[in-house]
Amino acid sequence: MPFRDYPLETRTLLGAQLVFNIGFYAVVPFLAGAMAADYGLDAAAIGLVLGTRTFSQQGMFLLGGMLADRWGARRAILTGCLVRIAGYATLAMASGFPLFLLGAVLTGAGGALFSPALESRLSHSDQPSGSGDPGRERGRRRSVFVWLAITGEIGAVLGPVLGSALLGWGFDAALTAGIGVFAVVTVLLWWLLPAERAPRPQDQGGEVPAAAPSAARVRWACLRDRRFVVFCALAATNMLVYNQLYFAVPVELGRRGLDGAWLGALFLLASVLTLALQLPASTVGQRLGPGRALTLGFVLEACAFTIAALTSVHPGSATGSMAPLTAAVAVMIMGHMLLTPTILSLIPRFVPAQGAPRGRGAYYGLAATCGGIAVLAGNAVLGRLLDLTDRHHWWPGTPWMPVIVLALLASAALPVVLRGQSPLRPADSSSTTAPSSRAR
């Protein structure tokens, strides 16, 4: 579906994601440098602050999703914006380690509240309207998560540009701009985003369901659904692979004796490919269907690391070429573009049909938390393998073999997990997601 054809609420949420990312990337990429240069923190303290920020966001996604189900997505989104403002304000006041640590926790917690709530609310725009054949209607509609990927990437590109421009006035200027960005987002969302209708005990026919689950039971249902937990564990490979832009790619540049400045060019390549090809990639994914799109996406990610492994060299042995690494990043991004919207659009299939209308935040939160755990554990294993490979002179591509195996495993297993999962029925969406009058 073209962007302009989505309802105002959906376009508002996508715009919020754009601005939220601008505010994030205008500050966080420069946090380590500011702590070292302006405040004299040592490497251990900086690493702890950055690690705590990541953990407080990724680790709290499930909790943030559950709060979105309890409070409603609108309240969770607005609270997430306010918590991130508090985090940036704390960083602006910080002059030593304790306040930097607190500000990092608040910054991460704000994202943990914001993202699952926004994704769960956007997921309702992915459903058919209730008229006609659902399968045919979905076939004509581009997933809203394609636009979420595009708007998020635009923010990830513009944010560092804004942050770099503001650093001339000091890190506090970037923090002040970030606070201003999030304040604007909060006001606009409070004004434009309608509140959810309170859940009713009756269905559309006026009959009370015989065994309607409690709200608390629905919130924990994602953890009791073994099929969904397996889906999240396999899908988390996508986040592990994508995060190698921050770990494996810089390591490979160093091993090949290439200048670190090339890293910026590879990040730019990833952004350009996403902005230019996300829509065509989504069209390919629609034509393939979810199962085959997942298979192709993970096979592409496995191919990317196969290229990296086959062309890898031991540190200091030779000056490598940028061409294989550039090809690996391009292939990886192609796989990521197929996978991310597909995975996000499939999550509502696992939500119980008789669940509460606010039952999706926990599902999106669990998926994100599994991704964070995969990145934490995966990077630890890869780092250990890198040390062992260099110490014992194993084949230089050895550290990347686990990523290849995991991607191939996900490509084969996820279509099997999806068998028997019925697409969302139109009635499910119309009976649970209609908004009330706009709340001021």
N, C-alpha and C positions, 0 to 999 in steps of 0.2 A: 504494500500500500504506500502511495506517495506520502511524504511527511505532512504536507498541508491537509491531507484528508483525515488525519487523526483528530480526535476530539481535542478541545482546548486543554483539558486536564492532562492528556497524554503529552501534548507538546510542551506544556508547562513543566512536567516532570523531566522530560528530555533536556529542556533548557536548564533546569536545575542541575542535572548531572554535568552539563557543559561548564557551568559557572563554578560548581563545586570542585571540579577537577582543576580549573584555572587557579582557584584559591589554594588548592593543595600543592600543585606543582610550582607555584610561585614562591613557596617557602621551603617545603621539606627537602628538596634536592640540595639546598644550600645550608641546611641546618648543621651538618657535620663541619663544614668549613668555618662557619661562624663560631661554633663552640671551640674549635681549635685556635683560630686566629684572634678572635675578639675576647675570648674568656679564658684561654689557656688550659682547657680541659685536655687530659691525656687520652690516648687512643682507647684504653680500657673503658673509661667513663663514656666516651663518645659511642663506642660499640654497644655498651649497655643501654644508653638512651635510645639509640636507633632500634636495637633489638626489642626493647620494651614497647616502643611505639608500634612496631609490626605485630608483636604478639598481642598487645591490647586490642588491636583491630581484628586481626584474623582469628585470634582465639575467642573473641567475644561476639563473633558474628551470630553464632547460634543463640546466645542470650539476647542479642539485639533483635533477632528475628522473633523470638518468643515474646519480647516486650512489644514488638509491632503487632503481634496477634492479640495481645492483651489490651493494649491501648488503642489500637487502630493505627494504620500506616501514617496517616496525616500527623498525628501527635508524635509518633516516633521520628518521622523525618524532621519536624520542626525542632524536637529536642536534640536530635543529632547535630543540627546546625548550631544550636545554642551551646552545646557541649564543646564543639570544635572552636567556636569563638572564645569560650573560656580557656581552652587549651592554648590558643595563639596569644591571648592576653597574658597567660601565665609565662609563656616563653618570652614575651616582651619584657616582663618584669624580672626575669631570671638573671642572676649574676653568678650563679654557681650551680653545682650538680643537682641538689635536691629539687629546685624549681624547674630545671630543665627536664628532670625525670618526670615530675608531676605534669608538666605541660605536654610531654610526649604521651603519657597515659591518656590524658584528656583528649588529645588530638586523635589518637587511635580509637578511643571509645566513641567519639563523635561519628567517625566513619562506620563503626560497627552498628550504631543505631540507624544511620542514614541509609546505607546501601541495601540491606535485606528488605527494609520497608518499601523503598522505592521500587525494587525489582518485583516484589510481590504485588504492589499496586499496578505496575506496568503490565504484569502478566495477564491482567483482565482484558487489556486491549488486544491481546493475542488470540482471544477466543472469538468464534463466529457469533454473529448477531442473533442467531436463533431462527432465522428464516432460511429456507432452502436446505440444500444438502451440505452438512458441515465439512465433509472432506473436500468437496469442490470449492467451497468458499475459502477454506484455509489454503487451498492450492493457489488461489489468486492473490492472497494477502502475503506481503513480506512481513516477517516477524518484526515486532517492535524492538526486539533486542538487537537487531541489525542497526537500527538508528541509535540505540543506546551505545553500541560499540563505536559508532562514528562520532557521536557527540562527545563521548568520553575521550576519544583519541584527539579530537580538536582541542579539548581542554588541556590534554597532556602535552600538546605541542605549544600552545599559546602561554601556558603557565610559566615554564622556564624562561621564555622570552620576557615576560613581564617581570619575573623575579630578577633576571640579569640586569634589566634596565633600572630597577629600584635599588639594587645593591650599591650603586654609586652613592646613594644617600645613607647607606648602612643597612644592616639586617633588620633593624627595627622598622625601617620604612617598608620593607617587604611584609613584615608581620602586620603592620597597620593596614596595608593594602589588602592583605588576606582577611583581616577582621572586617574590613569594609565590604569585601566581596560576599562573605558569608552573611553579613547583616542584611545586605540587599536581597540575597536569596531567601532568607528567613521571612522578611516582610512580604515579598512577592508570593511565596508559597502560602503564608498565612492568609493572604488576601484572595488568591486565585484557586487554591486547592480545596475542593469540597470535602466535607467530613463524610465518613462512611455512615450508612444507615445502621442503626443499632440492630443486632441480630434478633429475629423473631422466632418464637418457639413453633410457629406454624409454617407449613409450606404453602405453596401457592393455592393448593386445593382446600386449605383451611383445616387440614387434619394434623394433629400432633403426631410426629413420628413415634413409633413404639419404643425405640431405644436410642434417642438422640444422645450423642456423646457430649460429655461436659466440655467446656472450653479448655480446661486444664488438660483433659485427656487428649484433646485434639492437638494441643501444643506439643505434647510428648510423643504423638503418634509417629513422627518422622524417625525417632530413634527405635521404635518397636517394629517398623517396617523394614525387615531384613533386605528385601529387594531394593528399596530405596537407599539403604546404607551401602549396599554393594555398588549401586549406580554412582553414588557420590564418591566412593573410594576409587572406582575406575576413572570417573570423569576428572578427578583431582589431578590425574596425570597431565591434563592440559595445562593447569596452572603451574605444575612443576616444570614442564617443558618451557613455557613462556618465560618463567622467571630465570631461565638460564641466560637470557639477555643480560642479566645483572651479575651472573656468576660465571657460567661456562664460557661465554663469549669473551669477557675481559681476560680470563685465564688463557684461552686459546690465543688471543692477541699477544700476550706475554710470551707464551711458549714458542710462538712463531717469530719472535723478535721484531714484532711490528709496533709502531708508535701508538701509544694510547689514544692519540687524537683520532685514530680510525674508529674508536668506539662511538663518538658522536655521529660519524657518518653512518654507521650501522643503525643507530637509533633513528636517525632521520629516514633511512631506507624503510625501516619498519613502519614508521608513521605514514610515509608517503604511500606505501603499498596498502595500508589499512584504509586510508582516505580514498584512494583511487579505485580499489578493487573490492571493498567490502560488499557493495551492492551487487556486482556481478557474482561474487562468491556466494552470496545468499540465494541468488537465482539458481545457481548450480545445486546448492543444497536442497532447495525446494523440489527441483526436478528429480533428484536422487531419492528423496525421502529421508526421514531421520536416521534409520539404521545404516543405510549406505553412506550417508553424509558423515556419520561418526566414524565408520570404517575408513573412508578415504581420508578424513582429517587426521586421524591418528597414524595412518600409514605415511602420510606426508611428513608428519613430525618425526616418525622413525627414520624416514629417508634423510631428513635434515641432519640428524645426529650421525647417521651412517656416513654422510659426506664429511662431517667434522672428524669422525673417528678415523676414516681411511686416509685423510690428509694430515692428521695430527703428527707433530714431531716432538721429540724431547727438548726441553729447554736448553737453549744455547747451541743446539746441534746445527742449525741452519736458519737462514732467514726465509720464512715461508711466504707464500703468496696470499693476497687478500681475496683472490677470486673464489677459492673453495668456501671460505668463511662467509663471503657475501652471498653465494649461492645457498649455503646452509640456512642463513637467516631468512632469505627470501622464501625458501620452501617451508620453513617453520611457520612463518607468518601466514602463508597460504593455508596451512593446516589449521592454525589458530582461528583464522577468519571463518572457516567452515564450522569449527567445533563450538565456539563460544555461544553464538546465538542459538544454535541447535540445542545445546545442553540446557541453557536457561529456559528455552521454550518448552522443553520436555518435563521440567520439574512439576508443573501443575498436574500432570497425569497421575502422579503418585498421591496427590492430596485426596483423602476419602471424600466420596461424593456427598455423604451426609454430614461432613464436617462443618464447623463454624465458618462464617464468611471471612473471618480473620485468621484462617488456618494456614496461610502460605508463607508467612514471614519465617517461621521456624524451618520450613523446608529449604528456603533459599539460604537461610543462615547456616544450616548444617552443611549444605553444599560448599559454601565459602570456607567454613571452618575446616572441612576435610582438605580443601585446597591448601590452606595455610599449614596444616599438619604435614601434608605431602612435601611442601617446599622446605619446611624446617628439617624433616627427617631426610629427605632426598639430598639436600645440600650438604648435610652432615656426612652422609655416605659418600657422596661424590668427592668431597674434600678429603676424606680419609683415603679413598682410592687414588686421588691425585698424588698424595704424599707417598703412598706405597709404590705407585708406578714410577715416580721419579727416583725413589730411593733404590728400588730393586731393578730398574731399567726394564720393566715390563713393556709390552707393546704399548705405544703412546696413546692408542685409541681406547685402551681398557676402561678408563673412568667413565666413558660415555655409553658403555654397553648396557648398564642397568636402565638408562633412560630409553634406549632402543627397545629393550625387552618389554618394559612397562607399556610403552606406546603400542607395540604390537599386541600385547595382551589385551589392552583396552579396545583396540580395533576389532578383535575377534569376540570378546566377551560382551561388550555393551549391546550389540544387536540382539544377543541371546537374552540379556536382562530385560530388554524392551518387549519381548514377545509376551503377548497376553495383556499388555498395558493398553487399555482402550483410550482413544483420544477423548478429550473433554467434550461433554455433551453441551449443546446450547443451553439446555435448561439449567445446567449447573451454574453457568455464569449469570444468567438473567435472574435467578432466584437469590443470588447472594451478594452481588456486587453493585447494585444500583445505589448511587450516592444520594444523600439527602440534599436539602437546599444548602446553598453555599454558606459556610460558617465564616464569620469575620473575626 
